[in-house]
Amino acid sequence: MKGLILNCMGKHEEAQESVKRGLKADLRSYVCWHVYGLVQRSEKKYDEAMKAYKQALRIDKDNMQILRDLSLLQIQMRDLDGYRVSTSLHFVLLIFY
């Protein structure tokens, strides 16, 4: 979370370092992967952000927040096939949860 706050404060290099330290400490943390994706997206590194969101979803498949961020990025990148899959999964999660 420190990385996300640093990023919002405009301290982008420190944010990158903080998020990477978090990932080194726990590669299985969906929160770290999600924050890494958010930081990458803010730096306009969209491919890297998409990879991070997908990794976060592999760890926590039912996380609506990550799924929403992924689908918004897919629309932004015009990945319509990926967007279709993400939104259909989002719809299924809304129905059953």
Secondary structure by P-SEA (a helix, b strand, c coil): caaaaaaaacaaaaaaaaaaaaaaaccccaaaaaaaaaaaaaacaaaaaaaaaaaaaaaccccaaaaaaaaaaaaaacaaaaaaaaaaaaaaaaacc
